[in-house]
Amino acid sequence: MRAIDLAIIGIYLLAVPALGVLLAGRQRGTRDYFLGNRTLPWWAVCLSVVATETSTLTVISVPTVAYLGSFTYLQLALGYLIGRVVVAFVLLPRYYAGDLVSAYAFLGKRFGQGLQATASVTFLITRLLADGLRLFATAIPVKVMLGSFGLSVSYWQIILALSALTVVYTYFGGIRAVVWVDVMQMGVYVVGSVVAGLILMGQLPPDWFGRALEAGKFEVFDSSSAVLTSQYSTVTAVVGGAFFAMASHGADQLMVQRLLACRSLADSRRAVIGSGFVVLLQFALFLFIGSMLWVFFSGASPERMGMSSADELFPSFIVNELPPGLSGVLIAGILAAAMSTLSSSLNSLSTSTISDLYQRITKRPPDEAKLLRSARMATVGWALVFVGFAAVFTTTDNPVVEVGLGIASYTYGALLGAFLLGLLVGRARQSDAVAAFLVTLVGVLYLALGVTFPNGQGGSDPLAFPWYTPIGVVTSLVVGGLLSLRHSGHDRSTAADSERVSEPSDPA
């Protein structure tokens, strides 16, 4: 690593918080802080959604998936696109009709505050685990970079420094700063990755494409693997990806908050569906880089090359093979991708904490100035918690992107199932929904951690993570639906159930 690269990274990391604060404008209340007063253009929200879900996991770990396997990861992106279309036309209209700040406020209106709080707490825990892993992934290229200077820095120290820088613009600027910084950061890591890919291609032998093709590196569809145990079996990836996207973009505050910041329902639909196409292209880009790395390193195992993790493949190439200056830009882009995800998580965690928990517990008339101060303090508090959670992930045998998706899938079935139960089963009450929610969480965890299935090769493996969400949704609907049969009709006994929402008229 050259000194010029280190200088570029340092300048970039200091400039990002300053730019975020400048772009944020004045925050007058929680509507500004949480939703940007619903004035953000759809294309910026679209790119922010992509930057948030891309993060470091995609930049450094998706190439690893192709290096160790093939293009079958792309099947998940096809499912993601299908799921986004469902979100656009089924769930988003309900959120806009209720003029909601939090996705879980819909559950509060439909069932009551008990389920709203349960879903919110589940979201908080899920985000801490999944995004704590993302923070750990970010520390990988930084550790490689500093190691080239002979500096030994622990993962938690890197995580602490990144968190401190991210808190600055998230604290002052809210969602508006987060979205606009996301747009800039996405441009940096995408352009940097494209240039890195072109340089990598120039260092490969003339027959590299044929070698990769013959080795099956460009295989997209997998119809031969066991459906239940292989995450890249076509049925598993497409069906599981669709349900995962329905949950992540329709029942996870991290994404829903961005979509609610659009100017209208039509703009929100453009943002979520458009993001599906962009993600598909991004996955293809990073998988292509992974296949080229396989040729560049002659298919050698990461362990044989002295790497402690397979996810060091792309960072090692960036640090050791790219020309001076470009390495620094791309490492800065990777760090920026992580900062965009962290800032998004902090803002959404703050939103859910204040709107779903704090206001419900205190039951005081809203004081915007006080709520804004509380939201900012919640942002700082969650940042400190994130550092502790991220430090838990010191190593993993699988690409971290797979581990991250698996963690989120544990709870997504229960969250999405609760929303669909409220929409599809009119007689369901809060007690039915809470019971179904808890049964689903326990059931999915048991399937994920305590049961194995035949893998088609004479052995047995755990259930593939893309199945967690669809199985969770079905479980929620079945349990909640059966429990609702106890009631003779719609529950009208609470104010929450009388506030039924319908699709709004959209002037756009």
N, C-alpha and C positions, 0 to 999 in steps of 0.2 A: 504494500500500500504506500503510495507516494504522499508527500506532504501536501501537494495541491488538492488531492482527494479529501484529505482530512480537513483542509481549510474550507472546501466547498460544503462538506457535510456540516461543519460548525456554523457557517454563515446561514445555511438553509434552515437549520434547526432554530436559530435565533430569529430569523426573519418570519417564519411561519406564525408563531404566536403574535408577533407585532402586526402582521397583515390581518390576522383574524380579528383582532381588536378593532383595527381601522375599518374593516368591512362590516362590522356588526351594527354600527350605529348606536343610537341610544335605546336602552331597554327601559320601557315605561311600566311594564307589568309582566305578569306571568304569561299572558297571551303572546306578547312579543318574545319573551324568553323561550317559551315552549314551542310556539308555532310560527314565529316570525310575522305575526299578525296576518297570516295567510296571504302573503304578498309575493311569495317566491315563484319564479317562472318554472314551468314543468320540466324544461330541459335541464335546468340546474338541479332540480330534485332528482331527476332520472340519473344523472351522473353521480350525485351524492349517494343514492341508493347503491349503485354499482361499486363506488369507492368503499362504502361501508362494508358490504358483504365480501368484497375482494380481499382487502387487507393483506397482511404479510403471508397468510396461509396460502393464498393463490399464487402470489409472486414467487415464493421460494419452494412451496410444497407441491403444487400441481406439476411443475416440471419433473419432480421426483416420481410422481405417479406414473408418468409416461416413461421415465428412465427404467423403472422397475417393471412396468407393464406395457400398456398401449394406450390408444385413444378412447378406450371404453368409458373413461370418466365423462366424456362428452355426452353420453346418454343422460346423465343427471341433468345437464343443462337443457335438454329437450323437455324433460319432465318439469323443470323449473318454469319454462315458458308456458306450458299448459296450466300450471298452478297459478301463475300470475294473471292469466286471463280470467280464471274463476274468481280470484280476489277482486279484480276490477269491476266485475258485474254482479257479484253476490254480496261481498262484505263492505266494500267502500261506500256504496249508497247508504248503508245503515249508519256509518260513522258521520257522514256529512249531514244526514237528516237530523241527527241528534246534536250537531254542533259540538262535538266531543273533543277533548284535549288528549285523553288517554283511550287506548283501545279497550281497556278493561272497564271503562265507564259504561260501555254498551252492556256488559254483563251485569253491572250494577243497576241499570235501568230495567233490564229484562228480568233478572232474578232477585237482586237485592245486594246489599253491601257485603254480606258474608262471602259470596262467591267472588265479588270484585276484589276483595282483599286477598282471598286465597289465590286467585290467578295472578295478582300483582306480586305476591311474595314468591310464587313459583317462578315468575319471570325474573325477579331480582336474582334468585339463586342460579338460574340457568345462565344468565348473562355473566355473572361473576365467574362461573366455571368455564364457559365457552370462550369468553373474551380474555379471561386470565390466561388461557392456553394461547390465544393469539398474541398476547404480550410476550409470552415466553418465546414464541416463534420469532418475534422481532429481534430478540436478543441474540439469536443464532448468528446472523450475518455481522452484527456489531462485534460479537466476540471473535469471529474470524478476522475481521478488519483490525481490531486492536491487537490480536495475536500476531499479525504480520509486523507490528511495531515492537514486539517483544513484551507487550503489556498483558498482564493476567488480571482480568476484571471478572467478578462473579456476575451471574445472570441477574440477581436481585438488584445489584447496583445499576446496571443498565436499565432495568425496568423502572426503577425509582426516578432516574434522570428523565426518561421519556415521559413518564406520568406528570412530573412537575412542569415540563414545558407545555404539555397538552392542556393542563388545568387552566393555564393563563387565559387563553382565548375562549375556552368553554365557559369559564367563570364569568367573564365580562360580556361575551357576545351571544350566548345562547345558541339556539338552532340556526339563526341566520349566519353567524360566523362559522358554525360547523359546516353548513351546506356549501358556502362559497369557498372555504378552504379545501373542502373535499374535491370540488371541481378542479381547482388548481393542482392539487396533489395527484389526482387521477391522470391529468395530462403529463405530469412529470414521470410517473412510473410506467405509463403505457409507452410514451415516446422513448424513454430510456431502454425499455425492454425490447422494443422493435429494433433499435440501433444495436443493442447487444446481440440480438438474434442474427442480424445481418453480418456483424463481425464474426460471430461464431460460424455462420455458414461459409464465410470466406476462408476459414481455417480447416475446413473439412475436405477429405479427398473427393475427386470427381464422382465416384460411384457411391457416395454416402447415402443418397436417397434410395437407391436400389437395395443397399445392404439393410437399411432400416425397414424397408417395405418387405423384404424377404423374411426378416425376423418378426414380422407381425406388429411392428410398432405403430402402424397407422390403422389398425383394426378398430372400428368404431362400435359395431354391434356384436354382442356376445350371446349366442343362443345355446351354447353348449354347457355353460357352468350351471351349478345347482342354483335353482331359483331362490331357495330359502337362505342359503349361507353365503352366496357370492353377491357383494354389493354392486358388481358391474354386470351381472346378468341383465339382459335387455329389459325383461319384464320388471325385475326388481328396481333397476335404476330409473326407468321412465315413470312407473307408478309411484315408487317411493319419492322420486324427485318432485313429482306434481304435488303430492300431499305435503312434502316438506316446504315447498314454496308457498302453498296455501297457508301453512302455519306461520312461516317466517315473515311473510309479507302481509298477512291478514290477521294474525293473532299475536304477533310479537311487537311490543311497543317500539323497539329499536327501529323498525321499518315503517310501521303505521304512522308514527309521529311525523316522519318526513312527508309521507303522502298526504297527511292532513294539513301540511304547510302550503300546499298548492292553492292557487286562486279559486279553483272550482273543481267539481267532481270530474268533469271532462278532462281537465288538466291532470288530475291525479291518475286517471285511467291511462292517459298517454305516458305518464312517468313510469308507472309500474310495468306496463306491457313493453314499452321501449327498453326498459332496463333488462328485460329478459333476452332481447336480441343482442344487446351490448355484452352481457355476461357470456352468451354463447360464443361470440367472437373472441372474447378474452380467454376463455378456456382453451379455445383452439390455438391461440397464440402461445400460451404457456405450455401446452402439451407438445406443440411443435418444437419449442425450445428444448423440452425434455428429451424428445427423440433425437435431436441433433447432439445433445450432450452425451447420449448413449454411444453415438458413433465417435465423438471426440475423445471420450475416455475408454473407448474400445470395450464397452460393456462391463468394465471392472466393477467389482462390488465396492461400495463406499468404505467398508471395513478394510479391504485390501489397500485402499489408497490412504489409510490413516485417518479417516473421518470418524468422528464419534457419533454422527447421525447422518442418515441418508439425505436429510434436508439441507446439508451443507454443500451439496453438489453445485447448485446454481450460485450461491454466495461465493464459493471458492473460485468458480470461473470468473465471476465479476471482479473479485479482489486481485486475482493473480494473472488474468489474461487480457482484460480490457485495457485500452490505452489510458494514460494519465488524464484526469479530469472526468472522463466518462464513468469510470468506476465510482468516483465520488458522487456524481449525479444520480447514478442508479441506486447506490446504497442510500442516498438521501431520499430517493423515491420510495424505497422499501420502508424506511423509517416513517415517511410521510403517510404511507398507506396504513401503517399501524396506528399512527396518531389520529388519522381520520376515524378509524374504527373505535379507538378509545374515547375520542371526544364524543362520538355518537352515543356510545354506551353510557358515558357519564351524564349526558344530557337526558337520555331516555330514562335512566335510573332515577335521576333527580325528578323528572316529570312524574313518574309513577309513584315515587315516594311521597311527593307533595299532594298530587291530585287523588291518588287511590288510597293512601294510608293516612297521611298527616291531617288532611282536611276532614276525613271521615272520623278520625279519632277525636280531634279537638272539637268538632261540631260548632266552630265559631264562625261568625259572619266574616266573609273573606275581606282581608285588608291587603290590597295589592302590593303595597310597599313592603309589608312584613312577609308576605308570601314570596316575593322576589328575593328578599334576603335569605329566607329559609331555603329556597331553591338553590341559591348559590352556595350556601353552606353544605347542603346535601351533595352538591357536585364535588366539593373538596373532600367530604367524608368518604364518598364512594371511591374517590381516587386512591385514598390511603388503603382502603380495603382491597382494591384491585392489586396493589403491589404485593400484599400478602398472598392472595390467591394465585397470582402469576408465578410466584416463587415456588409453588408446590410442584409445578411441571418442570422437572429437571431433565428428563429424558423420556423417550418413547420408542418402541420398536417399529411403529408404523408411521407413515407420513402424517405430520400433525394435522393436515387438512382433514384426513379421515377421522382422527380422534375428535377434532372439533365438531364435525358434523354429527358424530355419534352422541356426544354430550348433549347437544341441542335437541336431538331426536328423542331423548328420554322423556322430555316434558311436552314437546310440541303436540303430541297426539291428544293429551288431556286438554291443552289450551284450545286447540282448534275444535276438538270435540264439544267443548262447552259452548262455543259460539254456534256451531251447527245445531246443537241440541236446542238452543234458544230460538233459532230460526225455523227449524223443521218440526219440533214437537211442541205444539201450542199448549198442551196441558201440563207440561213439565214445570215443577216448582223448584225453589231454591234448594230444598233438602234433597230432591232428586239429583239436581245438577252437582251439588257438592259431593254427594255419595259417589256419583259416577266419576267425578274428577279424581277423587282419592283412590277408588278402585282401579282406575286406568293407570295412575302413576305407579301403584304397587305392581300391577300386572305387567306393565312394560318393563320395569326394572327387573322383575323376576325372569321374564323372557330373555332380556338382554344379558343378564349376569348369571342365571342359574339353569338355563336349558340349552342343550345342543341338538342339532339336527343332522341327518345324513348329508354329507358334502358331495356325494356322487363319486367319491374316490376310495370308498371302503372305510372311511373314517367319519368323524362327526365334528362340526364346528358350531360356534354360536350363531344366532340369527343375524343376518346382515342388517346393518344399521338403517338402510332406507325403509325397512319394513316397520320400524318402531312407530313412526307417525301414523301410517294408515291403520295398523292394528289398534293403536291407541284411539283413533277416531271412531272406528267401528265399536270398540269396547264401550266408549262413552255413550254412543247413541243407543246401543243395546241395553246397557245397564240403566241409563237415564230414561229410555223409552219404557222399559218394563216397570220401573218404579213409578212412572207417571200414570200407569194404568190404575193405580189406587184411587186416582181422583176422577171425579165425574165429568169435569170440564176444565176450561181455562182457569187458572188461579187468579182471582181478582181480589184477593184478600189484602194485598199490599200495594202501596203506591208505586213500588218499583214495577210491578207487572202491568199497571194501568198505563204506564208510559211506553206503549208499544210504538215502534218507529216504522215509518214507511219510506219508500224511495222518494227523494226530493225532486222537485223540478229543477233542471239545470239550465241556467240562462246561457251557458257557454255554447 
